[in-house]
Structure formats: structure tokens, C-alpha cells
């Protein structure tokens, strides 16, 4: 389960950022998880809770924002949603879009005191 390793990395990053900003306790964390990132949001939330124990992040509210897949057509350059990463361009019908959104795992923001 790579979500545990990801959660531990996120907690380490949050701990470093909080220390740099003079924050002692983190109360809220917002993550963006792309639809085709390979990360299971429910597993990430479960592992995040375990990874935060005995850290400044313990007890923080975790908000996960799901990011839909968007591609750009290689033929006509139209941007369009492509569920699961495979969809024809609605403008020209071509396949093989370049994915420009939906594979990310990103720390969007955090709050604390």
C-alpha cells in the first residue's frame, strides 16, 4: 500500500513547512488527488490518520479534492474532459490526447496555529 509511504512523506513535508512558518499545530490539510494519479483517496485518508500520530499534524482535518482528467487534443488542440484518460476529442474525434490534468497529487494548502 503506497498510500502509507505517501502519507508519511506528506506529514514530513507539513512538519517542515509548519516549523519554517512558526506553526505548532496543523488543524486542516487540503490535498488534490487526480483521478488517474494511482492514489486511492480512501486509503490515503486512512493512512494519513496513522501517519500523523505524535506529530504536529495529529488530529488535522484532511480534505481531499478530486481532480478530473483533462486532455488536450493532439490534432486540433481542444481541451476536454476525458474520463479515465481515454476518450475521443469532442471537436474532431481524434484519439490520443495529451493528459494535462488528473494525474497529480498535490498539497494545496494547510492551516494551523
C-alpha positions, 0 to 999 in steps of 0.5 A: 500500500503506497498510500502509507509511504505517501502519507508519511512523506506528506506529514514530513513535508507539513512538519517542515513547512509548519516549523519554517512558518512558526506553526505548532499545530496543523488543524486542516490539510487540503490535498488534490488527488487526480483521478488517474494519479494511482492514489486511492483517496480512501486509503490515503485518508486512512493512512494519513490518520496513522501517519500523523500520530505524535506529530504536529499534524495529529488530529488535522482535518484532511480534505481531499479534492478530486481532480478530473482528467483533462486532455488536450487534443493532439490534432486540433488542440481542444481541451476536454474532459476525458474520463479515465484518460481515454476518450475521443476529442469532442471537436474532431474525434481524434484519439490520443490526447495529451493528459494535462490534468488528473494525474497529480497529487498535490498539497494545496494548502494547510492551516494551523496555529 
